[in-house]
Amino acid sequence: MMYIIRKTFNPEIFQGKYKKKNYFEGWYYKIIDKKMENVFAIIPGICLDKDKKDKHAFLQVLDANKCKVSYIRYDIKSFNFNENKFEVEIADNYFSDNEIRLNIENEDISLHGELSFENIVKYPKSISKPSIMGPFAFVPFMECYHSIINIHQEVLGEMIISGNKVDFSNGFGYIEKDWGRSFPESWIWLQSNHFDKDDVSLMFSTAKIPWLGRSFLGFISFIRIKEVIYLFSTYSRAKIISLCYSDNILKVILKDKRFMMKITAKLSNGGILKAPKNGLMNREILESITAVVKVKLTDIHGEILYEGEGKNTGLEIVSEIFKCYKGKGD
């Protein structure tokens, strides 16, 4: 199978083989130990600017408990990938959908070890919907593409962090990715798979999407309750009934013809990550991965299908336009 076709239907693999400028690609790993005392986001990626003066590979590491972010640059030549499956290497660091190996050592951070993932829950895909973006995955001029790789995974292994051995076994993790020219002008992103003992995962994202000289507010969201995934998205004709953000509290109501979902999240302290703009990692955004989210899913008759609270929630809110938004009708 040709690479161009294989990458379209397998968005987890590296997409940028033929890209030379104004391009970024990054994978997002959230790793949390059993006691939830060690909470990390680890982001490998590359960026290619217009003039090729600042092209490089990178690793970003967010230590949630310390609210500290480390950004480690690597020569672009240290980046290697597998065309046939999701495998990426940056220097001595290795990433796939079922394993990571880290060897990071500088004056800012020391992180060494191997973690493997088991009991992985994949986001379902099909020929017509190769990723959570649905049919938008086939549109060639989007500024940013998004894919969820592992909705949920159990973690095995240990890491040596600043000289201290940390056991991540029986902890939880999550993997997603983004690629394209730039992150959106404005967006909200939320994700949690720590709902006490419930086998539940939640994700919500909305952004201002450029489209043929104009823009629209698009969104994708799902809640997975055991084996069932309830999807709310622009392309599935669901609607944002309301969205408000005030005093560090985000409230969202989503609805389609069969279900309604209410999300309330409280932003907590976080770290400042670098984000891409035309291939340059020169934007700064605040991300928390210790936020708390409450979710309630009902059918159209008001019967509660699930209600619970998620911890270790990833949350980014980038823009003032989300102060208060009302959807068009119900």
N, C-alpha and C positions, 0 to 999 in steps of 0.2 A: 504494500500500500504506500502511495506517495506520502511524503512528509506533510505536504500542504493539506491533504485530506485527513491524515491521521491526527494532526494537531487540532483540527476543527472539531472532531468528534471525541477527542481526549484532551480537554482543555487543561488538565493537570500538568501535562508535559510542557516543556519550554516552547513558547510560541514565537520567539523573536529571532529565529535563525537568520532571516534575511533582512533584519532591521539594521540600519546604519546610524540613524540619528533620530532625535525627538522621540525617544522610546524608553519605557521602563517596564520592568516585570519583577514581581515580588511574591513570595509565598509567606503566609502568616501561620505560625505555629503557636498555639496556646498550650502551655504545659503546667500542670498544677499537681502537687503531691497529695497524698491521701488525707493528711491533716490540714490541708489548705494553708500551710505555713510558708510555702515556697510557690510563688505565682509568677510565671514568666511568659512574655511574648517574645518569640525569636523570629526574625524576618530576614531571610536571605533574598538577595535580588541583584539586579543590574540596572544601570541608567546610562543612556546614550544621549548627550546633549547635541544641539544643532551644529556647533563648531568642532565637536569631538575633542574639546580641550579638557573636559571634566568627565569623560566616560570612565566608569569604574564598576566593579562589583562591590557589594557591601553586605554586612550583617548588622542589623539593629537588634539590640537586646533590651527589653524593658523589664526591669525588676520592680514588680508592682508594690511590694512592701516597702521598698526604699524610695519609690517614685523616681527612679533613676534610669536614664536611657544611655546606652553606649552605642556609638555609631563607629563601626570599624570599616575602613576603606581597604580594598584590595585591587591590585592590578587586574584589568579586564581579562588578561590572558590567564588568570587563575580560575576563571569560570569555565566549567565544562558541563555538558549535559548529554543525556541519552535521547536520541531521536525516537526511540520505539516505546519507551515507558518513562514514567516520572522518576528520574534520578538526576540530581544536580549536585555539583561539587564546587566549592569555593575554597581554594587552597586545600587545607587539611580538614575541611568541614564537609560533611555528606548529608544529603537530605532526600527522603523519599516519602511515600505515603505510609510506610510501616516502620521507618527507622530514621533516627538522626544520630550523627556522630560529630561532636564539637571539640575543637582544639583552639581555643581563643586565649591569648596571653598578651596583654600589654599593660601599660600603666593605669588603664582605666578599668579593666575587667579581667578576671581569670575564670575560665569556664572550660572544663574538660569532662568527657564521658560519652557513654552511648546509651540511648534509650530506644526501646522497641515498642511497637504498638500492636495490640491484639483486640479481638472482639470489636473490630472496626465497623462502624455504620457509615456506609457511603451515601452521598446524595444521589438519588436515582436519576438516570439520564436515558434518553432515547434518541433515535435518529432525528426526530423533529425538534427535540429539546435536549441538546447535548450538555446543557448546564442550567443552572437556576435562572439564567437570563432568558430561557425559552427561545422564541424565534428571534429575539434581538441578538442572540449569539452569532447569527449569520449576517448581520448588517456590517458592511465593511468600513464604515466611517465613524464608528463610535469612538469617543475620546478615551473611554475606559471600559474594560471588560472585567467581569467578576465571575468567579467560580468557587463553589464549595466542594472540597475534596473529601474530607472526613467530617461528617456531622458530629461524630462522637467516637472516642477511642479510649481504651484502657492502656496505661503506661507501665512499662517494666524497665528497671535499670536504675543506675546511680549516676550522679554527676558530682564532680569536685568543684565546688564554688568557693573561690577565694580561699582555697586550702581546706575547706570543710566538706566532708562527704555527706551528700543529701540523697536519700532513698526516695525515688519517685514511684516505686512500685505500688500498684493498686490506685494510682492517681488517674486523673482524667485529662484528655486533650482534645484538640480541635484543629483542623487545617482548612484554610481557604487561600485564594490568591487573587491578584489583580494584575492587569497589564494594559498597555496602550500608550497614549501621549501624556495624559495628565489625569490626576484625580479631579473630580468635579469641582466646580466653583464653590458649591455648598452641598453638604450631605449630613445625614445621621446614620450611624451604624451601631447596632446592638446585637450581642450574642451571649447566650449562656447555656451550658449543659450541666449545671450543678443545682438540680432541683431536689435537694435532700436525697431520699432513697428512690424517688420517682424516676423512671426511665423516660426522661423528657428533655428535649432540646428546643431552643427558641432562637430565631434570628429575625431581625428587622433591619431594613436599609431603605433609605429614600434619598434622592439626589436631584439636583437641577441638571437635566439632560439637554445638551445642545442638539438641535434637530432642524436641519435645512434652513439655517439662518435664524431660527427662533429657539425656543426651549420649552420643556414641559417638566413637571414634577413626576418622576417615575419612582416606583417602589417595588421591592420584592421582600417577601416575608413568609416564614413558615413556623409552625410548631409541630414537632414530632412527639407523639405520645405512644410509646412502645413501637409497634410496627406500622402505625398510621401517621402519614404526613398530611397536614392541612396547609395548603398553599394559598397565600393571598398575594396577588401581584397585579401590576398594570396590564400585562398581557392576558391574565386570566379573568379580566373585567371585574376584579375586586376594586374597592374604593377606600380611600382614606376619608372617613367621616369627619374626624377632627384630629388635630395634632397641635399640642401646646407645650412650650418649654419655658419655665419660669422658676426662679429661685432653686436652680439645680434639679428640678423635677421635670421629667418628660412624661407626657400623657398622650397616648395614641389609641384611636379606635378604628379598627379595620372591619370591613363587612363585604360579603359577597351574597349570592342568592341563598346560601344554605347556612352560613355561619357568621358569627361576630367574634372578634377578639379585641380585648382591652388590655393595653400594656401600660404599666406605670413603672418608671425607673428613676432611681436617684443617683446622680453623678457623685462620685467620690474622688479623692485625690488620685492623680495620675502622673504620667511622665510626658515629656515633649518629644514626639517622634518627628522625623523628617518625612515629607511627602513630596511626590513628583509634580512638576509643572514643566511641560514640554521637554521631558527627559531629564531635567535638572532636579535634584533632591534639595530644593531650596525653600520649601514651605515648612512651617512648623505647626503641628497640631497637638492638641492635648488628648491623650487617651487614658481612660481608666479601665483596669481589668479587675477592679474590686468593687464595682458598683453592684447594686441590688435591684432586681426587677420582680414585679408582681404581674402575673398574667392570668386572664380569665377567658376561657373559650366557651361559647354557648351556641346552641343551634338557633334557628330563626324564631323558635317559640320561647326562647329564654331558658331552656334546660341547660344546666351547667354540665359540660363535658370534661372540663378540667379547670382547676384553680390551684395555683401554687406560687411559691417564691423561689427565685433563682439567685444564687450567690456567684461570686467571681465572674460577674458580668462584664464583658467588654462593651465600652460605650464611648463613642465619639460624636460630638455635636459641633459642626463647623458651619456657622452662618447665623445671622440675626433673622433671616427670613422665616425661621422656624419658631419665632416667638409665639405665633398663633396662626393656625391654618384651618380653614373649614372646607370640607369637600363639597362637590357639586351634587347636592341631593343625597338621598339615602336609598 
